[in-house]
Amino acid sequence: MKPRERVMLALNHQEPDRVPIDLGGTIVSSIVKTSYVALKKHLGLPLEEIVMLDHVQQLPYVDEALMQRFGVDFRMVQLPAATAAGLAIFREGDYHAFIDRWGSKLHMPVDGGLYFDWVDFPIKEPTMAALDRYAWPRPDPPEQQRKLGSQAKSLYEDTDYALVGSAVIGGGIFEQPARTMGLENFLMALVAEPAFADRLMDQITDIYIESCNAYLEQVGRYIQVFTCWDDVAGQDGWLISPSVYRKLIKPKQRRLVEAIKKKTNAKLFYHSCGATRNLIPDLIDLGFDILNPVQVSARGMDTKKLKADFGKDITFWGGGVDTQHVLPFGTPNEVRDEVKRRIDDLAPGGGFVFAAVHNVQAFVPPENVVAAFETALEYGGY
């Protein structure tokens, strides 16, 4: 069975020949640079020039040789999400630094740094005047959108892979404000300055809709999956109250979803880390088709129960192997057992795409990565 056919059957809650596999199809189901290099060396694959997709998470574009080695069914049609073209990384004391397209500064330690973190923000106070002064980012220019359109057309016509795209040029509608003013300040603003928070998120939504419209005009007819993200949950539950989410954030997500659906028939993918069980009914109501990363180590994220309760209405993309405990610290045999358990729980009836829980992190033994993806290939047949 061809990858695109396999994927669409699974996303439509039917059983293809085997479970579709993803590694590197999105910026939340990939592998960080250090582990990518170690994995390529372990497999004896040539190490090509590394092109970075996401500097914040230290994600490279995953190359064709590795994707084919693990039977990956997806190919990405996406420019870097959080950084505009022409990003300049510079040295600032003991840190690598850059300014993202939203005007925030990020640092990563030169010695042993694994990721970039936000350290300074352009919005300093929760006032309407601050929003009036703020230099709002612009979507990618038309020539870049046309380049992506040409790439998508070629991949669609010349390959059988399922194509995944996105044009959300930052964090989610809830996440991005925290990246422009700091998480603590934004959480306080949600309660103390709700009019400010509402306007900030509304204007971010407007930018996302404009960006998605421009992207989907070029790419929308070719892709099978369109990704969005917005972390509203943590290890033990909601990061904010459900009532605040449903009053201030969900309506903006609905506006974004409705705009996307006007431009593409692609399945809509929603990423939120953490304990998202109680968010799933809201996602189904909004029209999302897919939940990622299915953080199996978080509270309430039992895969058998999730499948029983929501498996007819939403596809689980991820949850294939726990990246918090088993993948980095288990033995290859423990990884294989974990993968088999998750496939047993999530695969029946379709509606499952195998991927690790979020990106494969630094220091994960390459033997464990191989064990996970080889087991998915071998054990994932219907």
C-alpha positions in Angstrom: 0.0 0.0 0.0 1.3 3.5 -0.9 2.0 5.9 2.0 -0.6 8.5 1.1 -3.3 5.8 0.8 -2.2 4.2 4.1 -2.3 7.5 5.9 -5.7 8.6 4.6 -7.3 5.3 5.6 -5.9 5.6 9.1 -7.0 9.2 9.4 -10.5 8.2 8.3 -10.6 5.6 11.1 -10.1 2.6 8.8 -7.4 -0.1 9.0 -4.7 0.1 6.3 -2.0 -2.5 5.8 0.0 -1.2 8.7 0.1 1.7 11.1 1.5 4.9 9.5 4.8 6.1 10.9 6.1 9.6 11.4 9.5 10.9 12.2 10.3 14.4 11.1 6.9 15.1 9.5 6.2 18.0 12.0 8.2 20.1 14.4 6.7 18.2 17.3 7.4 14.6 16.1 11.0 14.8 15.0 14.5 14.4 16.6 16.9 16.9 18.0 20.2 17.5 16.3 22.6 15.7 18.7 20.5 12.5 18.7 20.0 12.8 14.9 23.7 12.9 14.3 24.3 10.0 16.7 21.5 8.0 15.1 22.8 8.5 11.6 26.3 7.4 12.7 24.9 4.3 14.4 23.1 3.3 11.3 26.1 3.9 9.1 24.1 6.5 7.0 26.1 9.4 5.5 25.8 12.6 7.4 24.7 15.3 5.0 24.9 19.0 5.6 22.5 19.7 8.4 19.8 22.3 7.7 18.0 23.5 10.8 14.2 23.6 10.8 13.7 24.9 14.3 16.6 26.6 16.2 14.6 26.8 19.4 14.1 23.1 19.8 17.4 22.4 17.8 15.6 20.3 15.2 17.1 19.6 11.8 15.2 18.7 8.7 15.3 14.9 8.7 16.8 13.6 5.5 15.4 11.2 3.0 17.7 8.3 3.8 16.6 8.2 7.5 13.0 8.5 6.6 13.1 5.7 4.2 15.1 3.6 6.7 12.2 3.7 9.1 9.3 3.6 6.6 8.2 7.2 7.4 4.9 7.9 5.5 5.0 11.7 5.7 7.0 14.6 4.1 6.9 18.2 5.4 6.1 21.3 3.4 7.0 24.0 5.9 9.4 26.8 6.5 10.9 27.4 10.0 8.0 28.2 12.3 9.4 30.7 14.8 12.1 32.4 12.9 11.9 34.5 9.7 14.2 34.0 6.8 17.7 35.5 7.4 17.9 34.7 11.1 21.2 35.8 12.6 22.6 33.9 15.5 25.1 35.9 17.5 27.3 35.5 20.6 26.2 37.3 23.8 28.6 36.5 26.6 28.4 32.8 27.4 25.3 32.3 25.2 24.3 31.9 21.6 21.5 34.4 21.0 19.0 35.4 18.4 16.0 37.7 18.0 12.9 35.9 16.8 10.4 37.3 14.3 8.2 38.5 17.2 11.0 40.6 18.6 11.9 38.4 21.6 15.5 37.5 22.5 16.5 33.8 23.1 19.6 32.3 24.6 21.3 28.9 24.5 24.5 28.3 26.6 27.6 28.0 24.4 28.9 25.3 26.7 26.5 22.3 26.8 23.4 24.1 25.7 20.6 21.9 24.4 17.9 24.5 23.5 17.1 28.2 23.1 15.0 29.8 25.9 13.2 33.1 25.8 15.0 35.7 28.0 13.7 39.1 27.0 10.4 40.3 25.6 9.2 43.3 23.5 6.0 43.8 25.4 6.9 45.1 28.9 3.6 46.0 30.4 0.0 44.8 29.9 -1.4 48.0 28.4 -3.2 48.9 25.2 -0.5 51.5 24.6 2.1 48.8 24.6 0.1 46.9 21.9 -0.2 50.1 19.9 3.6 50.5 19.9 4.4 46.9 19.3 5.9 46.0 15.9 3.7 43.1 14.8 5.4 40.5 12.7 4.4 39.9 9.1 3.7 36.5 7.4 6.3 35.1 5.1 6.5 37.0 1.8 4.7 35.8 -1.4 7.9 34.5 -3.1 8.5 32.1 -0.2 4.8 31.0 -0.3 5.2 30.3 -4.0 8.3 28.3 -3.4 6.4 26.1 -0.9 3.6 25.8 -3.4 6.0 24.5 -6.1 7.6 22.1 -3.6 4.2 20.8 -2.5 3.0 20.3 -6.1 6.2 18.3 -6.9 5.9 16.1 -3.8 2.2 15.5 -4.5 2.6 14.6 -8.1 6.0 12.8 -8.1 5.8 10.9 -4.8 3.2 8.9 -2.9 3.9 10.4 0.5 1.3 12.1 2.7 2.2 15.8 2.9 2.1 17.8 6.1 2.1 21.6 6.3 1.7 24.5 8.6 1.8 28.3 8.4 1.4 29.2 12.1 4.4 31.5 12.4 4.9 31.2 16.2 3.5 29.5 19.2 -0.3 28.9 19.6 -2.8 31.6 20.4 -2.3 30.9 24.1 1.5 30.2 23.8 2.6 33.1 21.7 1.6 35.9 24.1 3.9 34.2 26.7 6.7 34.4 24.2 6.2 38.1 23.6 5.8 39.2 27.3 6.8 36.3 29.5 4.6 33.5 30.8 4.1 34.8 34.3 3.2 38.3 33.0 0.7 36.9 30.5 -0.9 34.5 33.0 -1.4 37.5 35.3 -2.8 39.6 32.4 -5.4 36.9 31.7 -6.9 37.5 35.1 -6.0 41.1 35.9 -6.1 42.7 32.4 -8.5 40.5 30.4 -9.2 43.2 27.8 -5.5 43.5 27.1 -5.0 39.7 26.9 -8.1 39.4 24.7 -6.8 42.0 22.2 -3.3 40.5 22.2 -4.6 37.1 21.3 -7.0 38.5 18.8 -4.3 40.3 16.9 -2.1 37.1 17.0 -5.1 35.2 15.6 -5.5 37.8 12.8 -1.8 37.3 11.8 -2.1 33.5 11.9 -5.2 33.7 9.7 -3.4 36.0 7.2 -0.4 33.7 7.2 -2.5 30.5 6.8 -4.5 32.1 3.9 -1.4 33.0 2.0 0.2 29.6 2.6 -2.9 27.6 1.8 -3.6 29.5 -1.4 -0.4 27.9 -2.7 -0.2 24.7 -0.8 -3.7 23.8 0.5 -4.8 21.6 -2.5 -1.8 19.3 -2.1 -1.4 18.6 1.6 -3.2 15.9 3.6 -2.5 17.3 7.1 -2.3 20.8 8.5 -0.7 21.3 11.9 -1.5 23.7 14.7 -0.2 23.8 18.2 -1.1 25.4 21.5 0.1 23.9 24.8 -2.7 24.5 27.3 -1.9 21.6 29.6 0.9 20.4 31.8 2.0 17.2 33.4 -1.0 17.1 35.8 -3.8 19.0 33.9 -4.8 22.4 32.6 -2.3 25.3 32.7 -5.2 27.6 33.0 -8.8 27.1 34.2 -11.1 25.5 31.6 -13.4 28.4 31.9 -10.7 30.9 30.9 -9.8 28.7 28.0 -13.4 28.4 26.8 -14.1 32.1 27.2 -10.9 33.7 25.9 -8.9 31.2 23.8 -11.3 28.6 22.3 -13.3 31.2 20.3 -10.1 32.4 18.7 -9.1 28.9 17.9 -12.5 28.4 16.3 -11.9 31.5 14.1 -8.6 30.1 13.0 -10.0 26.6 12.3 -12.9 28.0 10.3 -10.4 30.1 8.2 -8.2 27.1 7.5 -11.1 24.9 6.5 -12.1 27.4 3.9 -8.8 26.9 2.1 -8.0 23.2 2.4 -9.6 19.8 2.9 -6.5 18.6 4.9 -7.1 16.9 8.2 -6.4 19.3 11.1 -3.7 18.3 13.6 -3.6 19.9 17.1 -0.5 19.6 19.4 -0.7 20.1 23.1 1.7 18.5 25.5 0.5 17.3 28.9 -2.7 15.9 30.4 -5.1 16.8 27.6 -7.8 14.2 28.2 -10.3 16.8 29.3 -9.4 19.0 26.3 -10.3 16.4 23.8 -14.1 17.1 23.7 -13.2 20.8 23.0 -10.9 19.8 20.1 -13.6 17.6 18.6 -16.1 20.4 18.9 -13.7 22.8 17.2 -13.2 20.5 14.2 -9.8 19.1 14.9 -9.2 15.6 13.5 -5.9 14.7 15.2 -4.4 15.0 18.7 -0.6 15.0 19.3 1.6 14.1 21.1 -0.5 11.9 23.4 1.8 12.3 26.4 1.3 8.9 27.9 3.2 9.7 31.1 0.9 12.6 32.0 -2.1 12.3 34.3 -5.2 10.6 32.8 -3.4 9.7 29.5 -4.0 6.0 29.6 -3.9 5.0 26.0 -6.4 2.1 26.2 -9.0 4.4 27.9 -8.3 7.3 25.5 -8.9 4.9 22.5 -12.1 3.6 24.0 -13.6 7.0 24.9 -12.5 9.1 21.9 -11.1 6.8 19.2 -14.0 7.1 16.9 -13.8 10.9 16.8 -10.2 11.8 16.8 -6.9 10.3 15.6 -4.1 9.8 18.0 -0.8 10.8 16.4 2.0 10.0 18.9 1.9 8.0 22.1 3.9 5.3 20.4 6.7 5.4 22.9 7.2 7.4 26.1 10.0 9.9 25.5 10.0 11.0 29.2 11.1 7.7 30.7 11.2 4.6 28.5 12.9 5.9 25.3 15.8 7.7 27.1 16.3 5.4 30.1 14.9 1.9 29.1 16.7 -1.0 27.4 16.0 -1.7 23.7 13.8 -4.7 24.9 11.8 -2.4 27.2 11.4 0.1 24.3 10.1 -2.7 22.1 7.6 -3.8 24.8 6.4 -0.3 25.2 5.9 0.2 21.5 3.9 -3.1 21.2 1.7 -2.0 24.2 0.9 1.3 22.6 0.1 -0.2 19.2 -2.2 -2.7 20.9 -4.0 0.1 22.6 -4.2 2.7 19.9 -4.1 1.0 16.5 -7.4 -1.1 16.3 -9.9 0.4 13.9 -7.4 2.9 12.5 -7.1 6.4 13.8 -3.5 6.0 14.9 -0.2 7.3 13.6 2.9 6.0 15.2 5.3 8.6 16.5 7.2 9.1 19.7 5.7 11.3 22.4 7.0 14.7 21.1 10.5 15.0 19.7 13.3 12.5 20.4 15.4 14.4 22.8 19.2 14.7 23.4 21.1 11.7 24.9 18.6 9.1 23.8 20.6 6.0 22.9 20.4 5.4 19.2 19.8 1.7 19.8 16.5 2.7 21.5 15.4 4.9 18.6 16.1 2.0 16.2 14.2 -0.4 18.5 11.2 1.9 18.6 10.8 2.5 14.9 11.8 -1.0 13.7 9.2 -2.5 16.1 6.6 -0.1 14.7 7.4 -1.4 11.2 7.4 -5.0 12.2 4.5 -5.1 14.7 2.3 -2.4 13.3 0.6 -4.6 10.6 -3.2 -5.1 10.7 
